[in-house]
Amino acid sequence: MAIGLKTGGRKAGTENKTTKEIRTVLKSVINNELINIETLLNEMQPKERLEIVVKLIPYVLPKIETVRASFGEPTEHNFFD
């Protein structure tokens, strides 16, 4: 085999067979849990339910960043502040 020349194996970007199988199983598990999530949340204590909802929020709503407004030309003091 020439140095630096790929002559066999998987093509670039091709998923590993094991990784693909694991992802398929995990997707199935997650889909089943999503179907039951409302029931599961209703069975929890309010504090537990709130903790779970807070953990799930970043996957549903984008994080909002602070926006600062400045008027006039940028100066040493407000440039990228």
N, CA, C and O atoms as a DFTB+ gen file, in Angstrom:
324 C
 N C O
     1  1       0.848      -1.186       0.000
     2  2       0.000       0.000       0.000
     3  2       0.881       1.233       0.000
     4  3       1.844       1.326       0.761
     5  1       0.545       2.168      -0.853
     6  2       1.300       3.411      -0.914
     7  2       1.000       4.247       0.318
     8  3      -0.126       4.252       0.815
     9  1       1.993       4.940       0.799
    10  2       1.827       5.781       1.984
    11  2       0.889       6.938       1.657
    12  3       1.091       7.668       0.686
    13  1      -0.151       7.089       2.496
    14  2      -1.092       8.190       2.331
    15  2      -2.164       7.936       1.289
    16  3      -2.996       8.812       1.051
    17  1      -2.174       6.768       0.656
    18  2      -3.152       6.455      -0.370
    19  2      -4.080       5.363       0.150
    20  3      -3.640       4.259       0.473
    21  1      -5.360       5.684       0.225
    22  2      -6.331       4.717       0.730
    23  2      -6.722       3.782      -0.406
    24  3      -7.131       4.226      -1.479
    25  1      -6.589       2.468      -0.155
    26  2      -6.887       1.510      -1.211
    27  2      -8.029       0.558      -0.860
    28  3      -8.398      -0.272      -1.690
    29  1      -8.595       0.650       0.332
    30  2      -9.672      -0.265       0.704
    31  2     -10.435       0.243       1.902
    32  3     -10.207       1.362       2.363
    33  1     -11.336      -0.568       2.407
    34  2     -12.123      -0.186       3.577
    35  2     -13.353       0.615       3.197
    36  3     -13.722       0.694       2.025
    37  1     -13.986       1.209       4.205
    38  2     -15.183       2.031       3.960
    39  2     -14.815       3.305       3.221
    40  3     -13.718       3.842       3.374
    41  1     -15.740       3.765       2.430
    42  2     -15.555       5.056       1.769
    43  2     -15.779       6.153       2.801
    44  3     -16.518       5.955       3.765
    45  1     -15.152       7.303       2.609
    46  2     -15.294       8.429       3.529
    47  2     -16.770       8.799       3.665
    48  3     -17.486       8.911       2.670
    49  1     -17.215       8.987       4.911
    50  2     -18.594       9.374       5.179
    51  2     -19.549       8.202       5.366
    52  3     -20.696       8.410       5.761
    53  1     -19.112       6.986       5.094
    54  2     -19.947       5.805       5.284
    55  2     -19.997       5.473       6.767
    56  3     -18.968       5.390       7.437
    57  1     -21.247       5.281       7.278
    58  2     -21.407       4.977       8.696
    59  2     -20.895       3.591       9.039
    60  3     -20.973       2.667       8.230
    61  1     -20.374       3.458      10.236
    62  2     -19.970       2.169      10.778
    63  2     -21.242       1.352      11.022
    64  3     -22.243       1.900      11.484
    65  1     -21.217       0.051      10.719
    66  2     -22.390      -0.805      10.851
    67  2     -22.917      -0.834      12.288
    68  3     -24.125      -0.751      12.510
    69  1     -22.020      -0.950      13.251
    70  2     -22.423      -0.996      14.659
    71  2     -23.052       0.325      15.080
    72  3     -24.074       0.335      15.767
    73  1     -22.453       1.434      14.677
    74  2     -22.994       2.754      15.016
    75  2     -24.398       2.911      14.451
    76  3     -25.290       3.422      15.128
    77  1     -24.592       2.477      13.223
    78  2     -25.909       2.577      12.589
    79  2     -26.941       1.760      13.359
    80  3     -28.063       2.218      13.574
    81  1     -26.563       0.542      13.776
    82  2     -27.489      -0.313      14.532
    83  2     -27.837       0.299      15.883
    84  3     -28.996       0.270      16.298
    85  1     -26.844       0.851      16.569
    86  2     -27.077       1.480      17.870
    87  2     -28.005       2.677      17.726
    88  3     -28.919       2.857      18.531
    89  1     -27.777       3.495      16.707
    90  2     -28.643       4.661      16.483
    91  2     -30.080       4.249      16.199
    92  3     -31.017       4.898      16.664
    93  1     -30.258       3.177      15.441
    94  2     -31.603       2.682      15.138
    95  2     -32.320       2.256      16.415
    96  3     -33.488       2.590      16.613
    97  1     -31.630       1.523      17.275
    98  2     -32.218       1.072      18.544
    99  2     -32.545       2.275      19.430
   100  3     -33.630       2.341      20.009
   101  1     -31.614       3.224      19.538
   102  2     -31.848       4.402      20.382
   103  2     -33.014       5.238      19.871
   104  3     -33.799       5.750      20.669
   105  1     -33.139       5.383      18.568
   106  2     -34.273       6.129      18.006
   107  2     -35.587       5.467      18.380
   108  3     -36.559       6.147      18.708
   109  1     -35.618       4.149      18.332
   110  2     -36.827       3.407      18.690
   111  2     -37.182       3.627      20.160
   112  3     -38.342       3.872      20.491
   113  1     -36.188       3.540      21.034
   114  2     -36.407       3.750      22.473
   115  2     -36.920       5.170      22.727
   116  3     -37.873       5.364      23.481
   117  1     -36.289       6.146      22.103
   118  2     -36.692       7.540      22.310
   119  2     -38.112       7.775      21.802
   120  3     -38.902       8.442      22.470
   121  1     -38.443       7.240      20.636
   122  2     -39.805       7.396      20.108
   123  2     -40.838       6.794      21.051
   124  3     -41.898       7.383      21.260
   125  1     -40.548       5.637      21.620
   126  2     -41.480       5.021      22.579
   127  2     -41.638       5.882      23.820
   128  3     -42.746       6.028      24.336
   129  1     -40.552       6.450      24.301
   130  2     -40.627       7.302      25.495
   131  2     -41.384       8.597      25.202
   132  3     -42.116       9.090      26.060
   133  1     -41.217       9.151      24.003
   134  2     -41.931      10.378      23.652
   135  2     -43.440      10.151      23.620
   136  3     -44.222      11.037      23.966
   137  1     -43.834       8.958      23.204
   138  2     -45.262       8.633      23.185
   139  2     -45.816       8.619      24.617
   140  3     -46.963       9.002      24.844
   141  1     -45.006       8.182      25.567
   142  2     -45.441       8.038      26.961
   143  2     -45.089       9.233      27.843
   144  3     -45.422       9.231      29.028
   145  1     -44.437      10.235      27.309
   146  2     -43.880      11.302      28.159
   147  2     -44.946      12.051      28.961
   148  3     -44.727      12.377      30.128
   149  1     -46.075      12.320      28.352
   150  2     -47.120      13.056      29.078
   151  2     -47.600      12.268      30.296
   152  3     -47.756      12.830      31.380
   153  1     -47.830      10.985      30.119
   154  2     -48.253      10.135      31.232
   155  2     -47.175      10.074      32.303
   156  3     -47.465      10.193      33.493
   157  1     -45.939       9.889      31.878
   158  2     -44.824       9.803      32.825
   159  2     -44.669      11.108      33.613
   160  3     -44.445      11.079      34.823
   161  1     -44.786      12.241      32.936
   162  2     -44.669      13.534      33.625
   163  2     -45.803      13.725      34.633
   164  3     -45.581      14.233      35.732
   165  1     -47.009      13.321      34.259
   166  2     -48.152      13.480      35.164
   167  2     -48.022      12.619      36.417
   168  3     -48.611      12.944      37.448
   169  1     -47.267      11.534      36.346
   170  2     -47.072      10.655      37.506
   171  2     -45.999      11.180      38.456
   172  3     -45.876      10.687      39.577
   173  1     -45.227      12.163      38.027
   174  2     -44.130      12.693      38.847
   175  2     -44.623      13.764      39.812
   176  3     -45.685      14.359      39.631
   177  1     -43.810      13.989      40.848
   178  2     -44.066      15.084      41.767
   179  2     -43.791      16.397      41.025
   180  3     -42.966      16.421      40.111
   181  1     -44.470      17.493      41.404
   182  2     -44.283      18.765      40.698
   183  2     -42.814      19.198      40.571
   184  3     -42.403      19.695      39.523
   185  1     -42.033      19.011      41.627
   186  2     -40.620      19.412      41.583
   187  2     -39.853      18.594      40.539
   188  3     -39.078      19.149      39.760
   189  1     -40.068      17.287      40.524
   190  2     -39.410      16.417      39.544
   191  2     -39.827      16.778      38.127
   192  3     -38.997      16.838      37.219
   193  1     -41.129      17.020      37.945
   194  2     -41.669      17.363      36.636
   195  2     -41.036      18.652      36.119
   196  3     -40.662      18.744      34.949
   197  1     -40.921      19.642      36.997
   198  2     -40.322      20.924      36.611
   199  2     -38.856      20.749      36.235
   200  3     -38.394      21.360      35.270
   201  1     -38.122      19.935      36.970
   202  2     -36.710      19.692      36.656
   203  2     -36.555      19.072      35.270
   204  3     -35.664      19.456      34.512
   205  1     -37.415      18.121      34.942
   206  2     -37.358      17.475      33.631
   207  2     -37.699      18.471      32.524
   208  3     -37.010      18.531      31.505
   209  1     -38.747      19.239      32.720
   210  2     -39.153      20.223      31.711
   211  2     -38.041      21.242      31.474
   212  3     -37.762      21.603      30.330
   213  1     -37.408      21.705      32.550
   214  2     -36.302      22.663      32.418
   215  2     -35.147      22.050      31.628
   216  3     -34.512      22.741      30.831
   217  1     -34.868      20.771      31.839
   218  2     -33.790      20.103      31.096
   219  2     -34.139      19.926      29.621
   220  3     -33.244      19.915      28.776
   221  1     -35.425      19.787      29.299
   222  2     -35.853      19.577      27.917
   223  2     -35.997      20.873      27.117
   224  3     -35.923      20.851      25.889
   225  1     -36.200      21.994      27.798
   226  2     -36.425      23.273      27.117
   227  2     -35.353      23.612      26.077
   228  3     -35.713      24.041      24.980
   229  1     -34.053      23.444      26.360
   230  2     -33.045      23.810      25.347
   231  2     -33.171      23.030      24.033
   232  3     -32.664      23.473      23.002
   233  1     -33.837      21.883      24.061
   234  2     -34.003      21.102      22.840
   235  2     -35.200      21.567      22.014
   236  3     -35.377      21.149      20.870
   237  1     -36.024      22.443      22.611
   238  2     -37.226      22.902      21.930
   239  2     -37.156      24.389      21.598
   240  3     -37.542      24.805      20.506
   241  1     -36.667      25.178      22.534
   242  2     -36.597      26.627      22.349
   243  2     -35.151      27.081      22.206
   244  3     -34.282      26.611      22.940
   245  1     -34.881      27.985      21.275
   246  2     -33.513      28.485      21.135
   247  2     -33.141      29.375      22.312
   248  3     -33.995      30.054      22.883
   249  1     -31.869      29.367      22.669
   250  2     -31.392      30.207      23.760
   251  2     -31.328      31.656      23.263
   252  3     -30.841      31.928      22.166
   253  1     -31.816      32.553      24.069
   254  2     -31.831      33.968      23.710
   255  2     -30.609      34.640      24.319
   256  3     -30.327      34.493      25.508
   257  1     -29.895      35.375      23.485
   258  2     -28.718      36.074      23.966
   259  2     -29.042      37.540      24.197
   260  3     -29.927      38.105      23.554
   261  1     -28.315      38.146      25.122
   262  2     -28.501      39.547      25.437
   263  2     -28.028      40.399      24.269
   264  3     -26.961      40.159      23.705
   265  1     -28.833      41.397      23.911
   266  2     -28.478      42.314      22.836
   267  2     -28.315      43.691      23.442
   268  3     -29.189      44.172      24.163
   269  1     -27.193      44.323      23.145
   270  2     -26.958      45.678      23.648
   271  2     -27.045      46.661      22.493
   272  3     -26.534      46.413      21.401
   273  1     -27.686      47.755      22.751
   274  2     -27.792      48.797      21.731
   275  2     -26.868      49.950      22.106
   276  3     -26.801      50.359      23.266
   277  1     -26.165      50.459      21.117
   278  2     -25.344      51.645      21.344
   279  2     -25.566      52.584      20.173
   280  3     -25.797      52.152      19.043
   281  1     -25.493      53.864      20.457
   282  2     -25.757      54.865      19.439
   283  2     -24.474      55.611      19.111
   284  3     -23.603      55.773      19.965
   285  1     -24.367      56.060      17.879
   286  2     -23.189      56.810      17.487
   287  2     -22.072      55.889      17.031
   288  3     -22.274      54.691      16.828
   289  1     -20.902      56.465      16.876
   290  2     -19.732      55.720      16.433
   291  2     -19.186      54.875      17.574
   292  3     -19.246      55.273      18.738
   293  1     -18.657      53.711      17.235
   294  2     -18.034      52.898      18.289
   295  2     -16.801      53.592      18.840
   296  3     -16.018      54.192      18.103
   297  1     -16.649      53.496      20.140
   298  2     -15.473      54.080      20.780
   299  2     -14.721      52.973      21.481
   300  3     -15.123      51.810      21.462
   301  1     -13.640      53.350      22.089
   302  2     -12.839      52.387      22.840
   303  2     -13.683      51.720      23.926
   304  3     -13.464      50.557      24.268
   305  1     -14.639      52.459      24.457
   306  2     -15.398      51.983      25.618
   307  2     -16.577      51.100      25.248
   308  3     -16.957      50.235      26.036
   309  1     -17.180      51.293      24.054
   310  2     -18.367      50.492      23.743
   311  2     -18.185      49.611      22.525
   312  3     -19.161      49.044      22.034
   313  1     -16.976      49.478      22.024
   314  2     -16.752      48.625      20.867
   315  2     -16.718      47.164      21.316
   316  3     -15.846      46.766      22.088
   317  1     -17.654      46.387      20.838
   318  2     -17.817      44.974      21.204
   319  2     -18.041      44.756      22.688
   320  3     -17.681      43.701      23.210
   321  1     -18.613      45.700      23.368
   322  2     -18.974      45.520      24.785
   323  2     -20.315      44.883      24.876
   324  3     -20.811      44.641      25.977
